[in-house]
């Protein structure tokens, strides 16, 4: 199906730029909706999952709340609240710093590591199910999206 059919667009877009922007936004929401439904079955939000992935990538080193915020996909999320929720689930541990009582170190727990590893497998299966692109197309898409954001330098 085309974007126009999916959003029931009757008039043409004003430009290809406008169509591309709407297409990226629509596709983001389409992917997030599928991830949301999958993560909801585990009592997790997309933002909580993002925090767990960040902490898993940093493991065994801790991160401050500000360090988590810098790496988050959704910069508008309340990282402190997300960490509190993950703390209640036993997926993270928080240690207050002696040198700065306002700052704390956050690490993923063993239980959190096991959980995120299990959920990552389900997310990879979901990604495989919804991806209709081959490796060459995925490389091109990633390069184009990087270029769109102005970060087209090769990593």
Backbone as ProteinMPNN parsed JSONL, in Angstrom:
{"seq_chain_A": "XXXXXXXXXXXXXXXXXXXXXXXXXXXXXXXXXXXXXXXXXXXXXXXXXXXXXXXXXXXXXXXXXXXXXXXXXXXXXXXXXXXXXXXXXXXXXXXXXXXXXXXXXXXXXXXXXXXXXXXXXXXXXXXXXXXXXXXXXXXXXXXXXXXXXXXXXXX", "coords_chain_A": {"N_chain_A": [[0.838, -1.179, 0.0], [0.407, 2.31, -0.611], [1.628, 5.394, 0.865], [-0.269, 7.423, 0.561], [-2.667, 5.965, 0.302], [-2.68, 4.618, 2.761], [-3.01, 6.719, 4.617], [-5.267, 7.797, 3.685], [-5.19, 9.944, 1.874], [-6.367, 12.422, -0.208], [-5.729, 14.626, -1.751], [-2.856, 15.687, -3.633], [0.48, 15.708, -2.225], [2.161, 18.745, -1.278], [4.809, 18.858, -1.914], [7.671, 16.743, -2.617], [9.312, 16.724, -0.438], [7.573, 17.328, 1.686], [5.972, 15.028, 1.533], [7.895, 13.065, 2.104], [8.577, 13.721, 4.755], [6.117, 13.324, 6.096], [5.843, 10.626, 5.505], [8.059, 9.469, 6.851], [7.354, 10.101, 9.498], [4.871, 8.767, 9.718], [5.689, 6.126, 9.269], [7.431, 5.768, 11.427], [5.575, 5.88, 13.551], [4.071, 3.621, 12.892], [5.921, 1.536, 13.235], [6.561, 1.927, 15.97], [4.055, 1.419, 17.126], [3.793, -1.341, 16.777], [5.998, -2.225, 18.274], [5.238, -1.223, 20.77], [2.941, -2.761, 21.337], [4.105, -5.304, 21.562], [5.964, -4.941, 23.704], [4.229, -4.188, 25.727], [3.05, -6.553, 26.511], [4.911, -7.503, 28.24], [4.829, -5.772, 30.295], [6.148, -3.352, 29.908], [7.26, -0.153, 28.731], [8.064, 1.549, 25.636], [9.98, 3.5, 26.144], [11.036, 2.662, 28.631], [12.178, 0.261, 27.843], [14.118, 1.268, 26.115], [15.807, 2.56, 27.991], [16.711, 0.305, 29.406], [18.135, -1.007, 27.356], [20.145, 0.874, 26.871], [21.495, 0.831, 29.35], [22.291, -1.826, 29.364], [24.089, -1.811, 27.255], [26.073, -0.275, 28.377], [26.901, -1.755, 30.476], [29.405, -3.362, 32.474], [29.5, -0.89, 33.648], [28.282, 1.974, 35.43], [25.725, 4.462, 34.775], [24.881, 7.912, 34.946], [21.782, 9.655, 35.552], [21.669, 11.811, 33.792], [23.475, 10.893, 31.866], [22.016, 8.797, 30.823], [19.853, 10.196, 29.726], [21.153, 11.636, 27.683], [21.602, 9.629, 25.837], [19.146, 8.651, 25.148], [16.467, 7.84, 22.904], [14.014, 9.16, 22.867], [13.974, 12.23, 23.792], [12.273, 13.679, 25.367], [11.346, 12.166, 27.413], [10.909, 11.383, 30.885], [13.534, 10.59, 32.502], [14.28, 10.016, 35.155], [11.882, 9.159, 36.317], [11.4, 6.925, 34.723], [13.569, 5.303, 35.444], [12.887, 4.907, 38.127], [10.574, 3.311, 37.827], [11.71, 1.028, 36.614], [13.391, 0.269, 38.641], [11.554, -0.547, 40.584], [10.701, -2.87, 39.362], [12.893, -4.402, 39.616], [14.893, -4.402, 37.73], [16.924, -2.563, 37.504], [19.547, -0.967, 39.409], [20.168, 1.587, 41.786], [22.551, 3.879, 42.899], [23.478, 6.294, 45.153], [25.722, 9.024, 44.892], [28.589, 9.76, 46.833], [30.05, 12.086, 46.56], [28.321, 13.877, 45.355], [25.247, 14.468, 46.243], [22.981, 14.883, 44.751], [23.31, 13.54, 42.424], [23.16, 10.266, 40.92], [24.206, 6.89, 40.378], [23.305, 4.548, 37.943], [22.727, 1.18, 37.293], [22.26, -1.766, 35.348], [20.632, -4.662, 36.556], [21.348, -8.164, 37.223], [18.983, -9.58, 36.834], [17.67, -7.723, 35.22], [19.378, -7.766, 32.98], [18.978, -10.418, 32.056], [16.26, -10.263, 31.475], [16.109, -8.188, 29.484], [17.655, -9.327, 27.493], [16.088, -11.528, 26.783], [13.754, -10.184, 25.88], [14.875, -8.692, 23.814], [15.305, -10.649, 21.872], [12.675, -11.259, 21.093], [11.981, -8.754, 20.05], [13.764, -8.602, 17.909], [12.706, -10.678, 16.347], [10.234, -9.518, 15.74], [11.132, -7.299, 14.263], [12.23, -8.647, 12.072], [9.915, -9.73, 11.03], [8.477, -7.445, 10.194], [10.128, -6.146, 8.444], [10.621, -5.476, 5.119], [12.732, -5.152, 3.529], [15.831, -5.753, 1.842], [19.35, -6.371, 2.646], [20.983, -4.525, 1.234], [19.111, -2.521, 0.614], [18.416, -1.741, 3.2], [20.86, -0.679, 4.085], [21.053, 1.513, 2.319], [18.72, 2.942, 3.073], [19.361, 3.565, 5.769], [21.635, 5.17, 5.345], [20.468, 7.277, 3.89], [18.649, 8.301, 5.792], [20.45, 9.133, 7.765], [21.738, 11.114, 6.29], [19.598, 12.869, 5.864], [19.255, 13.86, 8.435], [21.542, 15.274, 8.592], [23.818, 14.048, 9.399], [25.695, 12.582, 7.827], [28.209, 11.471, 7.801], [30.368, 8.712, 7.661], [30.363, 6.239, 10.146]], "CA_chain_A": [[0.0, 0.0, 0.0], [1.16, 3.56, -0.632], [1.35, 6.312, 1.974], [-1.536, 8.115, 0.295], [-3.772, 5.055, 0.629], [-2.663, 4.337, 4.201], [-3.535, 7.855, 5.392], [-6.467, 8.217, 2.96], [-4.883, 11.266, 1.308], [-7.076, 12.612, -1.475], [-5.026, 15.648, -2.519], [-1.415, 15.402, -3.683], [1.342, 16.463, -1.315], [2.663, 19.991, -1.866], [6.156, 18.605, -2.429], [8.238, 15.452, -2.228], [9.842, 16.901, 0.92], [6.435, 17.164, 2.595], [5.596, 13.614, 1.517], [8.937, 12.313, 2.802], [8.445, 13.988, 6.186], [4.918, 12.617, 6.558], [6.129, 9.2, 5.376], [8.941, 9.087, 7.959], [6.563, 10.176, 10.732], [3.875, 7.697, 9.686], [6.399, 4.857, 9.409], [7.87, 5.71, 12.819], [4.417, 5.513, 14.374], [3.707, 2.248, 12.526], [6.888, 0.66, 13.907], [6.383, 2.087, 17.415], [2.817, 0.75, 17.52], [4.078, -2.777, 16.872], [6.873, -2.409, 19.43], [4.424, -0.953, 21.956], [2.1, -3.935, 21.601], [4.972, -6.39, 22.012], [6.52, -4.633, 25.018], [3.132, -4.124, 26.686], [2.826, -7.91, 27.036], [5.924, -7.702, 29.284], [4.682, -4.699, 31.271], [7.223, -2.4, 29.643], [7.021, 0.857, 27.703], [9.179, 1.699, 24.697], [10.997, 4.309, 26.799], [11.692, 1.811, 29.627], [13.012, -0.671, 27.075], [15.264, 2.045, 25.651], [16.705, 2.728, 29.143], [17.353, -0.994, 29.659], [19.126, -1.247, 26.296], [21.258, 1.788, 27.128], [22.244, 0.324, 30.498], [22.918, -3.088, 28.955], [25.229, -1.438, 26.434], [27.064, 0.341, 29.249], [27.237, -2.736, 31.512], [29.017, -3.266, 33.89], [29.693, 0.473, 34.146], [27.042, 2.704, 35.707], [25.45, 5.734, 34.09], [24.042, 8.851, 35.683], [20.515, 9.96, 34.877], [22.004, 12.673, 32.648], [24.089, 10.028, 30.862], [20.91, 8.065, 30.188], [19.099, 11.166, 28.919], [21.943, 11.942, 26.482], [21.572, 8.498, 24.906], [17.775, 8.231, 24.882], [15.854, 8.177, 21.625], [12.952, 10.129, 23.157], [14.582, 13.189, 24.713], [11.239, 14.28, 26.198], [10.998, 11.243, 28.489], [11.386, 11.682, 32.225], [14.432, 9.47, 32.783], [14.221, 9.679, 36.589], [10.659, 8.377, 36.527], [11.599, 5.633, 34.063], [14.47, 4.526, 36.302], [12.094, 4.501, 39.294], [9.716, 2.18, 37.422], [12.568, -0.136, 36.396], [13.87, -0.091, 39.978], [10.452, -1.303, 41.198], [10.637, -4.176, 38.704], [14.12, -5.117, 39.932], [15.727, -4.471, 36.534], [18.051, -1.654, 37.659], [19.935, -0.578, 40.766], [20.562, 2.991, 41.842], [23.47, 4.175, 43.995], [23.726, 7.733, 45.258], [27.142, 9.351, 44.96], [29.031, 10.436, 48.052], [30.57, 13.406, 46.209], [27.238, 14.742, 44.886], [24.028, 13.781, 46.686], [21.93, 15.033, 43.747], [23.579, 12.606, 41.318], [23.17, 8.85, 41.269], [24.651, 5.959, 39.35], [22.296, 3.534, 37.644], [23.253, 0.012, 36.587], [21.288, -2.826, 35.088], [20.848, -5.815, 37.426], [21.39, -9.461, 36.532], [17.602, -9.845, 36.41], [17.426, -6.829, 34.099], [20.132, -8.292, 31.833], [18.269, -11.603, 31.555], [14.988, -9.83, 30.913], [16.29, -7.442, 28.235], [18.158, -10.284, 26.501], [14.906, -12.271, 26.334], [12.881, -9.285, 25.116], [15.589, -8.349, 22.578], [15.053, -11.72, 20.901], [11.319, -11.041, 20.582], [12.003, -7.54, 19.234], [14.43, -8.974, 16.643], [11.729, -11.435, 15.569], [9.276, -8.537, 15.24], [11.808, -6.54, 13.213], [12.34, -9.513, 10.895], [8.566, -9.875, 10.473], [7.958, -6.233, 9.553], [11.061, -5.609, 7.456], [10.441, -5.972, 3.754], [13.894, -4.674, 2.807], [17.035, -6.58, 1.894], [20.471, -5.701, 3.291], [21.391, -3.36, 0.433], [18.087, -1.492, 0.792], [18.541, -1.247, 4.567], [22.039, 0.192, 4.1], [20.681, 2.745, 1.632], [17.768, 3.652, 3.923], [20.094, 4.124, 6.904], [22.469, 6.273, 4.841], [19.588, 8.392, 3.542], [18.137, 8.898, 7.026], [21.576, 9.863, 8.351], [21.935, 12.314, 5.463], [18.471, 13.74, 6.149], [19.518, 14.513, 9.725], [22.781, 16.037, 8.505], [24.917, 13.291, 10.008], [25.978, 11.602, 6.787], [29.571, 10.966, 7.892], [30.434, 7.283, 7.984], [30.813, 5.993, 11.522]], "C_chain_A": [[0.885, 1.245, 0.0], [0.789, 4.412, 0.579], [-0.005, 6.975, 1.783], [-2.731, 7.237, 0.642], [-3.848, 4.799, 2.125], [-3.28, 5.468, 5.013], [-4.78, 8.459, 4.737], [-6.334, 9.659, 2.45], [-5.585, 11.387, -0.042], [-6.406, 13.654, -2.362], [-3.541, 15.307, -2.556], [-0.653, 16.233, -2.651], [1.859, 17.704, -2.04], [4.036, 19.802, -2.49], [6.598, 17.209, -2.01], [8.846, 15.536, -0.827], [8.722, 16.697, 1.938], [6.031, 15.696, 2.673], [6.613, 12.774, 2.288], [8.822, 12.496, 4.314], [7.244, 13.24, 6.762], [5.166, 11.099, 6.536], [7.02, 8.701, 6.516], [8.165, 9.077, 9.268], [5.556, 9.033, 10.809], [4.545, 6.339, 9.919], [6.929, 4.689, 10.825], [6.722, 5.274, 13.728], [3.985, 4.072, 14.126], [4.619, 1.246, 13.241], [6.691, 0.721, 15.423], [5.124, 1.396, 17.914], [3.047, -0.75, 17.682], [4.988, -3.083, 18.061], [6.097, -2.222, 20.733], [3.598, -2.177, 22.329], [2.921, -5.109, 22.12], [5.461, -6.141, 23.435], [5.449, -4.586, 26.099], [2.854, -5.505, 27.294], [3.819, -8.248, 28.149], [5.864, -6.605, 30.356], [5.72, -3.609, 31.135], [6.767, -1.387, 28.609], [8.233, 0.901, 26.78], [10.318, 2.478, 25.358], [11.751, 3.499, 27.861], [12.627, 0.814, 28.94], [14.267, 0.037, 26.572], [16.278, 2.243, 26.779], [17.436, 1.415, 29.433], [18.418, -1.297, 28.607], [20.357, -0.366, 26.48], [22.131, 1.241, 28.248], [22.933, -1.002, 30.183], [24.166, -2.798, 28.123], [26.372, -0.853, 27.25], [27.619, -0.653, 30.273], [28.669, -3.224, 31.38], [29.167, -1.863, 34.479], [28.351, 1.149, 34.401], [26.912, 3.942, 34.823], [24.667, 6.622, 35.043], [22.732, 9.029, 34.914], [20.794, 10.83, 33.647], [22.653, 11.871, 31.528], [23.041, 9.227, 30.11], [20.154, 9.0, 29.243], [19.831, 11.467, 27.611], [21.824, 10.855, 25.418], [20.159, 8.085, 24.49], [17.302, 8.669, 23.506], [14.801, 9.266, 21.8], [13.465, 11.086, 24.222], [13.563, 13.829, 25.656], [10.828, 13.38, 27.358], [11.585, 11.704, 29.81], [12.233, 10.491, 32.68], [14.395, 9.061, 34.251], [13.015, 8.799, 36.884], [10.789, 6.991, 35.906], [12.502, 4.733, 34.894], [13.727, 4.053, 37.546], [11.219, 3.288, 38.981], [10.537, 0.912, 37.248], [13.161, -0.636, 37.708], [12.818, -0.941, 40.697], [10.358, -2.71, 40.623], [11.877, -5.026, 39.009], [15.1, -5.204, 38.771], [16.95, -3.557, 36.599], [18.335, -1.449, 39.139], [20.423, 0.868, 40.706], [21.43, 3.2, 43.083], [23.715, 5.673, 44.006], [25.205, 7.974, 45.479], [27.461, 10.095, 46.256], [29.467, 11.865, 47.75], [29.493, 14.39, 45.744], [25.916, 14.046, 45.18], [22.885, 13.911, 45.679], [22.087, 14.04, 42.609], [23.535, 11.169, 41.817], [23.653, 8.046, 40.067], [23.582, 4.893, 39.183], [22.978, 2.406, 36.874], [22.117, -0.976, 36.363], [21.642, -4.008, 35.989], [20.95, -7.087, 36.593], [20.002, -9.825, 36.008], [17.241, -8.989, 35.202], [18.135, -7.293, 32.841], [19.419, -9.492, 31.211], [16.987, -11.191, 30.847], [15.181, -9.152, 29.562], [16.845, -8.354, 27.139], [17.004, -11.095, 25.92], [14.018, -11.402, 25.445], [13.544, -8.883, 23.798], [15.341, -9.388, 21.494], [13.662, -11.566, 20.282], [11.263, -9.813, 19.675], [12.675, -7.837, 17.897], [13.488, -9.785, 15.758], [10.682, -10.504, 14.973], [9.892, -7.743, 14.09], [11.918, -7.358, 11.935], [10.975, -9.666, 10.218], [8.115, -8.645, 9.703], [8.887, -5.673, 8.492], [10.858, -6.282, 6.111], [11.649, -5.63, 2.89], [15.053, -5.665, 2.905], [18.184, -5.752, 2.474], [20.916, -4.443, 2.545], [20.402, -2.211, 0.609], [18.15, -0.899, 2.197], [19.738, -0.313, 4.707], [21.716, 1.537, 3.463], [19.732, 3.584, 2.494], [18.482, 4.311, 5.1], [20.968, 5.299, 6.475], [21.623, 7.495, 4.502], [19.03, 9.076, 4.784], [19.231, 9.673, 7.754], [21.798, 11.186, 7.611], [20.83, 13.337, 5.733], [18.688, 14.516, 7.433], [20.817, 15.32, 9.695], [23.958, 15.333, 9.135], [25.335, 12.178, 9.058], [27.418, 11.113, 6.782], [29.522, 9.492, 8.267], [30.998, 7.108, 9.384], [32.021, 5.084, 11.55]], "O_chain_A": [[1.986, 1.229, 0.55], [-0.229, 4.181, 1.231], [-0.794, 7.079, 2.723], [-3.706, 7.72, 1.218], [-4.935, 4.764, 2.7], [-3.992, 5.217, 5.985], [-5.284, 9.494, 5.172], [-7.249, 10.471, 2.583], [-5.407, 10.538, -0.915], [-6.5, 13.579, -3.587], [-3.02, 14.704, -1.618], [-1.088, 17.316, -2.26], [1.98, 17.712, -3.265], [4.396, 20.477, -3.455], [5.976, 16.577, -1.157], [8.892, 14.536, -0.11], [8.894, 15.985, 2.927], [5.777, 15.179, 3.76], [6.236, 11.876, 3.04], [8.955, 11.533, 5.069], [7.355, 12.594, 7.805], [4.745, 10.383, 7.445], [6.768, 7.637, 7.083], [8.301, 8.147, 10.063], [5.408, 8.403, 11.856], [4.035, 5.507, 10.67], [6.885, 3.588, 11.373], [6.893, 4.398, 14.576], [3.576, 3.379, 15.057], [4.155, 0.242, 13.78], [6.657, -0.316, 16.086], [5.122, 0.84, 19.012], [2.543, -1.356, 18.628], [4.786, -4.069, 18.769], [6.283, -2.978, 21.686], [3.56, -2.581, 23.492], [2.482, -5.828, 23.017], [5.382, -7.031, 24.282], [5.72, -4.904, 27.257], [2.468, -5.607, 28.459], [3.59, -9.181, 28.918], [6.741, -6.521, 31.216], [6.13, -3.007, 32.127], [5.984, -1.71, 27.716], [9.292, 0.361, 27.101], [11.489, 2.155, 25.156], [12.969, 3.629, 27.983], [13.735, 0.563, 29.414], [15.357, -0.534, 26.601], [17.481, 2.109, 26.555], [18.642, 1.416, 29.677], [19.493, -1.793, 28.943], [21.483, -0.815, 26.268], [23.354, 1.188, 28.121], [24.029, -1.27, 30.675], [25.185, -3.472, 28.276], [27.529, -0.937, 26.838], [28.674, -0.423, 30.863], [29.117, -3.48, 30.263], [28.98, -1.672, 35.68], [27.39, 0.92, 33.667], [27.878, 4.394, 34.209], [23.881, 6.132, 35.854], [22.607, 8.6, 33.767], [20.216, 10.606, 32.584], [22.404, 12.144, 30.354], [23.163, 9.004, 28.905], [19.855, 8.64, 28.105], [19.207, 11.545, 26.553], [21.936, 11.14, 24.226], [19.991, 7.266, 23.587], [17.684, 9.727, 23.008], [14.705, 10.183, 20.984], [13.4, 10.79, 25.415], [13.948, 14.456, 26.643], [10.036, 13.794, 28.203], [12.639, 12.34, 29.843], [11.701, 9.501, 33.183], [14.473, 7.871, 34.558], [13.118, 7.812, 37.613], [10.345, 6.001, 36.486], [12.235, 3.539, 35.036], [13.915, 2.916, 37.979], [11.136, 2.352, 39.776], [10.119, -0.162, 37.68], [13.405, -1.832, 37.866], [13.152, -1.935, 41.342], [9.973, -3.643, 41.328], [11.912, -6.218, 38.701], [16.043, -5.994, 38.818], [17.905, -3.743, 35.845], [17.495, -1.714, 39.999], [21.007, 1.308, 39.716], [21.084, 2.753, 44.177], [24.111, 6.254, 42.996], [25.866, 7.206, 46.178], [26.695, 10.947, 46.707], [29.283, 12.759, 48.577], [29.722, 15.6, 45.738], [25.511, 13.14, 44.451], [21.924, 13.144, 45.735], [21.123, 13.73, 41.91], [23.83, 10.889, 42.979], [23.527, 8.462, 38.915], [23.024, 4.399, 40.163], [23.715, 2.651, 35.919], [21.139, -1.002, 37.111], [22.819, -4.322, 36.167], [20.668, -7.077, 35.394], [19.859, -10.314, 34.888], [16.588, -9.462, 34.272], [17.569, -7.227, 31.751], [19.273, -9.573, 29.992], [16.663, -11.694, 29.771], [14.5, -9.495, 28.596], [16.527, -8.161, 25.966], [16.945, -11.324, 24.712], [13.582, -11.84, 24.38], [12.866, -8.746, 22.779], [15.184, -9.04, 20.324], [13.501, -11.729, 19.073], [10.579, -9.825, 18.651], [12.207, -7.373, 16.857], [13.473, -9.597, 14.542], [10.282, -10.679, 13.821], [9.249, -7.538, 13.06], [11.723, -6.832, 10.839], [10.885, -9.725, 8.991], [7.447, -8.767, 8.676], [8.48, -4.81, 7.714], [10.919, -7.506, 5.993], [11.61, -5.791, 1.67], [15.229, -6.33, 3.926], [18.012, -4.567, 2.761], [21.193, -3.416, 3.164], [20.808, -1.056, 0.738], [17.962, 0.305, 2.373], [19.649, 0.722, 5.368], [22.066, 2.584, 4.008], [19.918, 4.793, 2.629], [18.24, 5.481, 5.398], [21.032, 6.311, 7.172], [22.018, 8.624, 4.793], [18.947, 10.303, 4.827], [18.974, 10.746, 8.3], [22.015, 12.231, 8.224], [21.099, 14.535, 5.819], [18.346, 15.695, 7.515], [21.153, 15.981, 10.677], [24.993, 15.952, 9.38], [25.336, 11.0, 9.415], [27.822, 10.41, 5.856], [28.716, 9.084, 9.103], [31.982, 7.747, 9.758], [32.534, 4.771, 12.625]]}, "name": "protein", "num_of_chains": 1, "seq": "XXXXXXXXXXXXXXXXXXXXXXXXXXXXXXXXXXXXXXXXXXXXXXXXXXXXXXXXXXXXXXXXXXXXXXXXXXXXXXXXXXXXXXXXXXXXXXXXXXXXXXXXXXXXXXXXXXXXXXXXXXXXXXXXXXXXXXXXXXXXXXXXXXXXXXXXXXX"}
